[in-house]
Amino acid sequence: MKSPIIIAAVVLLAFITLRESTFVIDQSEQAILVQFGEPVGEPISEPGLHFRTPFVQEVRRFDKRLLAWDGDVSQIPTLGREFVIVDTTARWRISDPLQFLRSVRDESGARTRLDDIIDSVARDIVSGTDLEEIVRSRDWQVDVKEVEDEAVLRGDVDLEKPKKGRERLEQEMLAAASRLMPELGIELVDVRIKRINYIESVRRQVETRMISERQSIAERFRSEGQGKSEEILGQMERELRTIRSEAERQAAEIRGRADGEATRIYGEAFGADPEFYAFFRTLESYRALGENSTLMIDSDSEFFRYIESTRRR
């Protein structure tokens, strides 16, 4: 009865021993065997099945891929004493797992050291550089003719091409920080300035200045528009006076021709029968007097000639 139990115990012990004796390394991993807290042998970077001393050695795994680092946002004065907020980021990998284990132990320790190193390097370089060099690229250039900013037109803004530019500064940060990486077992691949901005107090001043400049430009546009409007209205008024003058001249010519034609017709009518024409015109004048009109004239007036002749009849 004891034999099967012993066999089962031996099999179980053999299985546990085999499991503790082997381990698998993934393609994205590298490992170091640690015995009693000290590394043993060379780093293991080949993927696949590997062996260790059971119950004595443990496996410390490290990532072989690129890892991201994001620094804390720092407030740094530039060479021109403008206080800016700088946010940096970096990419790094574990190049020497053995040195990495001895110096920083794990990724958390590595990020702490990167915080100290990269933030310090970024602060040193930014504080010794003009703001224009930080925010502009080396190939940055501006056509002044296409810029409407009042400060640019006054010459208050430097539009010269930067001597270094942001890319060169980032390369300097990478080079300065990389000198301290071998002792950590780390390869620093890239360092970038992710964001640059003014501090809150300076940002408000800049925004106020930008608003003032935009208002000045808007006022200039309004003034130019008002002047153009006055010019158009003046031109319209001149054209209107010309049109009215020409219309009045044409109307006078038409009235003159009409009066001449009427005079001609009157003349022809008077010449055809002068007595009848005189009689008709006199009747017209009688009708103009109206029913309640009073006219004080001599009874022998020629005006009553036809009325008197009618009475006599």
C-alpha positions as CSV (number, residue, x, y, z in Angstrom):
1,M,0.0,0.0,0.0
2,K,2.9,2.3,0.7
3,S,4.6,1.7,-2.7
4,P,2.0,3.7,-4.8
5,I,2.2,6.6,-2.4
6,I,5.9,6.7,-2.5
7,I,5.9,6.5,-6.3
8,A,3.4,9.3,-6.4
9,A,5.5,11.4,-4.1
10,V,8.6,10.8,-6.1
11,V,6.8,11.7,-9.3
12,L,5.4,14.9,-7.8
13,L,8.8,15.8,-6.4
14,A,10.4,15.1,-9.8
15,F,7.7,17.3,-11.5
16,I,8.3,20.1,-9.1
17,T,12.1,19.8,-9.5
18,L,11.8,19.8,-13.3
19,R,9.4,22.8,-13.2
20,E,11.8,24.7,-10.9
21,S,14.8,23.7,-13.1
22,T,13.5,25.2,-16.4
23,F,12.2,28.5,-17.5
24,V,11.2,30.1,-20.8
25,I,12.4,33.4,-22.2
26,D,10.1,35.3,-24.5
27,Q,11.4,37.1,-27.6
28,S,10.8,40.5,-25.9
29,E,12.6,39.5,-22.7
30,Q,16.1,39.0,-21.3
31,A,17.0,37.4,-18.0
32,I,19.6,37.0,-15.3
33,L,19.9,34.2,-12.8
34,V,20.2,35.3,-9.2
35,Q,21.5,33.1,-6.4
36,F,21.3,34.2,-2.8
37,G,20.7,37.8,-4.0
38,E,23.8,37.9,-6.3
39,P,23.7,37.5,-10.1
40,V,25.1,34.3,-11.5
41,G,26.5,33.8,-15.0
42,E,25.9,35.9,-18.1
43,P,22.6,37.5,-19.1
44,I,20.3,35.3,-21.1
45,S,18.9,37.0,-24.2
46,E,18.1,34.0,-26.4
47,P,14.4,33.1,-26.5
48,G,13.5,29.5,-25.6
49,L,13.9,27.0,-22.9
50,H,16.6,27.4,-20.3
51,F,17.8,25.7,-17.1
52,R,18.6,26.8,-13.6
53,T,19.5,25.3,-10.2
54,P,16.1,24.5,-8.6
55,F,15.1,26.1,-5.3
56,V,18.4,28.1,-5.3
57,Q,18.4,30.3,-8.3
58,E,15.6,32.7,-9.3
59,V,15.0,34.4,-12.7
60,R,15.0,38.2,-13.0
61,R,13.3,39.2,-16.3
62,F,13.9,42.5,-18.1
63,D,12.2,43.9,-21.2
64,K,14.3,44.1,-24.4
65,R,11.9,46.5,-26.1
66,L,12.0,50.3,-26.2
67,L,10.5,51.8,-23.1
68,A,8.9,55.2,-22.6
69,W,9.9,57.8,-20.1
70,D,7.9,61.0,-19.5
71,G,9.4,63.6,-17.2
72,D,7.6,65.9,-14.8
73,V,6.6,69.4,-16.2
74,S,9.3,71.8,-15.0
75,Q,9.4,75.6,-14.8
76,I,12.7,76.8,-16.2
77,P,14.1,80.3,-16.9
78,T,15.6,80.7,-20.4
79,L,18.8,82.7,-21.1
80,G,16.6,85.8,-21.6
81,R,15.0,85.2,-18.2
82,E,11.6,84.2,-19.7
83,F,10.1,81.5,-17.4
84,V,8.7,78.6,-19.5
85,I,7.1,75.3,-18.7
86,V,9.1,72.4,-20.3
87,D,7.7,68.9,-20.7
88,T,10.2,66.3,-21.9
89,T,10.0,62.7,-23.0
90,A,12.5,60.0,-23.9
91,R,12.8,56.4,-25.2
92,W,15.3,54.0,-23.7
93,R,16.1,50.3,-23.5
94,I,18.0,48.0,-21.1
95,S,21.3,47.3,-22.9
96,D,23.2,45.6,-20.1
97,P,20.9,43.6,-17.8
98,L,23.6,42.7,-15.4
99,Q,24.7,46.3,-14.9
100,F,21.1,47.4,-14.8
101,L,20.3,44.9,-12.0
102,R,23.3,46.0,-10.0
103,S,22.7,49.8,-10.4
104,V,18.9,50.3,-10.4
105,R,17.5,46.8,-9.7
106,D,14.3,47.3,-11.8
107,E,12.4,49.6,-14.1
108,S,11.0,51.7,-11.2
109,G,14.5,52.4,-10.0
110,A,15.6,53.2,-13.6
111,R,12.8,55.7,-14.1
112,T,13.8,57.4,-10.8
113,R,17.3,57.8,-12.1
114,L,16.1,59.0,-15.5
115,D,14.0,61.6,-13.8
116,D,17.1,63.0,-12.1
117,I,19.4,62.8,-15.1
118,I,17.2,64.0,-18.0
119,D,15.4,66.7,-16.0
120,S,18.8,68.1,-14.9
121,V,20.2,68.0,-18.4
122,A,17.1,69.6,-19.8
123,R,17.2,72.4,-17.2
124,D,20.9,73.1,-17.8
125,I,20.5,73.3,-21.6
126,V,17.2,75.3,-21.6
127,S,18.5,77.8,-19.0
128,G,21.5,78.5,-21.3
129,T,19.5,79.0,-24.5
130,D,17.3,81.8,-25.8
131,L,13.6,81.1,-26.2
132,E,13.7,81.6,-29.9
133,E,16.2,78.8,-30.2
134,I,14.0,76.4,-28.2
135,V,10.7,77.0,-30.0
136,R,12.1,77.3,-33.6
137,S,13.4,74.6,-35.9
138,R,16.8,75.0,-37.6
139,D,15.1,75.3,-41.0
140,W,12.6,77.9,-39.7
141,Q,12.1,80.9,-41.9
142,V,9.4,83.6,-42.4
143,D,8.5,85.8,-45.3
144,V,8.1,89.2,-43.6
145,K,5.9,90.4,-46.5
146,E,3.2,87.9,-45.6
147,V,3.2,88.7,-41.9
148,E,0.6,91.3,-40.6
149,D,1.7,91.3,-36.9
150,E,2.3,94.9,-35.7
151,A,5.3,93.8,-33.6
152,V,6.9,92.2,-36.7
153,L,6.2,95.2,-38.8
154,R,7.8,97.5,-36.1
155,G,10.8,95.2,-36.0
156,D,10.3,94.2,-32.3
157,V,10.4,90.5,-33.1
158,D,13.6,88.7,-34.2
159,L,12.9,86.7,-37.4
160,E,16.4,85.5,-37.9
161,K,17.0,81.9,-38.6
162,P,18.0,80.1,-35.3
163,K,21.6,79.1,-34.9
164,K,20.7,75.7,-33.3
165,G,17.0,75.1,-33.3
166,R,15.0,72.7,-31.2
167,E,16.3,69.6,-33.0
168,R,20.0,70.5,-32.2
169,L,19.1,71.2,-28.5
170,E,17.4,67.8,-28.3
171,Q,20.5,66.2,-29.7
172,E,22.6,68.0,-27.1
173,M,20.2,66.7,-24.3
174,L,20.5,63.2,-25.7
175,A,24.3,63.3,-25.8
176,A,24.7,64.8,-22.3
177,A,22.3,62.3,-20.7
178,S,23.7,59.4,-22.6
179,R,27.2,59.9,-21.0
180,L,25.7,58.8,-17.7
181,M,23.7,55.8,-19.1
182,P,26.4,53.1,-19.4
183,E,26.9,52.9,-15.6
184,L,23.1,52.2,-15.4
185,G,23.1,49.5,-18.1
186,I,20.7,51.7,-20.1
187,E,20.8,52.9,-23.7
188,L,19.1,56.2,-24.2
189,V,17.7,56.2,-27.7
190,D,15.9,59.5,-28.0
191,V,15.1,62.7,-26.0
192,R,12.4,65.1,-27.1
193,I,10.8,68.3,-25.9
194,K,7.2,67.4,-25.9
195,R,5.7,70.8,-24.9
196,I,6.9,74.3,-24.2
197,N,4.7,77.1,-22.8
198,Y,4.9,80.2,-20.8
199,I,4.1,80.2,-17.1
200,E,0.6,81.4,-16.2
201,S,1.6,85.0,-15.3
202,V,3.7,85.4,-18.5
203,R,1.0,83.7,-20.6
204,R,-1.5,86.3,-19.5
205,Q,0.8,89.1,-20.4
206,V,1.5,87.5,-23.8
207,E,-2.3,87.0,-24.4
208,T,-3.0,90.6,-23.4
209,R,-0.3,91.8,-25.9
210,M,-1.6,89.5,-28.6
211,I,-5.2,90.8,-28.0
212,S,-3.9,94.4,-28.1
213,E,-2.0,93.8,-31.4
214,R,-5.0,92.1,-32.9
215,Q,-7.2,95.0,-31.9
216,S,-4.7,97.4,-33.4
217,I,-4.7,95.5,-36.7
218,A,-8.5,95.3,-36.6
219,E,-8.6,99.1,-36.0
220,R,-6.3,99.7,-38.9
221,F,-8.5,97.5,-41.2
222,R,-11.6,99.4,-40.0
223,S,-9.9,102.7,-40.7
224,E,-8.8,101.5,-44.2
225,G,-12.3,100.2,-44.8
226,Q,-13.9,103.5,-43.7
227,G,-11.5,105.4,-46.0
228,K,-12.4,103.1,-48.9
229,S,-16.1,103.5,-48.0
230,E,-15.8,107.3,-48.1
231,E,-13.9,107.1,-51.4
232,I,-16.6,104.9,-52.9
233,L,-19.4,107.1,-51.6
234,G,-17.7,110.2,-52.9
235,Q,-17.3,108.6,-56.3
236,M,-20.9,107.6,-56.3
237,E,-22.0,111.1,-55.3
238,R,-20.0,112.6,-58.2
239,E,-21.5,110.1,-60.6
240,L,-25.0,110.8,-59.3
241,R,-24.5,114.6,-59.8
242,T,-23.2,113.9,-63.3
243,I,-26.3,111.7,-64.1
244,R,-28.7,114.3,-62.6
245,S,-27.0,117.1,-64.5
246,E,-27.2,115.2,-67.7
247,A,-30.8,114.3,-67.1
248,E,-31.7,117.9,-66.3
249,R,-30.0,119.0,-69.5
250,Q,-31.8,116.4,-71.6
251,A,-35.1,117.4,-69.9
252,A,-34.5,121.1,-70.6
253,E,-33.8,120.2,-74.3
254,I,-37.0,118.1,-74.5
255,R,-39.0,120.9,-72.8
256,G,-37.5,123.5,-75.2
257,R,-38.3,121.4,-78.2
258,A,-41.8,120.8,-76.8
259,D,-42.4,124.5,-76.2
260,G,-41.1,125.3,-79.6
261,E,-43.4,122.7,-81.1
262,A,-46.4,124.1,-79.1
263,T,-45.5,127.6,-80.2
264,R,-45.4,126.5,-83.8
265,I,-48.8,124.8,-83.4
266,Y,-50.3,127.8,-81.7
267,G,-48.9,130.0,-84.5
268,E,-50.3,127.8,-87.2
269,A,-53.7,127.8,-85.4
270,F,-53.7,131.6,-84.9
271,G,-52.7,132.1,-88.5
272,A,-55.5,129.9,-89.8
273,D,-58.3,131.8,-88.0
274,P,-57.1,134.7,-85.8
275,E,-60.6,135.8,-84.8
276,F,-61.6,132.3,-83.6
277,Y,-58.3,131.8,-81.8
278,A,-58.8,135.1,-79.9
279,F,-62.3,134.1,-79.0
280,F,-61.2,130.7,-77.8
281,R,-58.4,132.1,-75.6
282,T,-60.8,134.6,-74.1
283,L,-63.3,131.9,-73.2
284,E,-60.4,130.0,-71.6
285,S,-59.7,133.0,-69.4
286,Y,-63.3,133.4,-68.5
287,R,-63.4,129.8,-67.3
288,A,-60.3,130.4,-65.2
289,L,-62.2,133.0,-63.1
290,G,-64.5,130.6,-61.5
291,E,-68.0,131.1,-60.0
292,N,-67.1,133.3,-57.0
293,S,-64.3,135.3,-58.5
294,T,-64.3,139.1,-58.4
295,L,-62.4,141.1,-60.9
296,M,-62.3,145.0,-60.8
297,I,-61.7,146.4,-64.3
298,D,-63.1,149.1,-66.5
299,S,-66.3,148.3,-68.2
300,D,-64.8,149.4,-71.5
301,S,-62.0,146.9,-71.1
302,E,-61.2,144.7,-74.1
303,F,-61.5,141.7,-71.7
304,F,-65.4,142.0,-71.7
305,R,-65.6,142.6,-75.4
306,Y,-67.3,139.3,-76.2
307,I,-69.7,139.6,-73.2
308,E,-70.8,143.1,-74.2
309,S,-71.4,142.0,-77.8
310,T,-73.5,139.1,-76.6
311,R,-75.7,141.4,-74.5
312,R,-76.3,143.7,-77.4
313,R,-77.6,140.8,-79.4
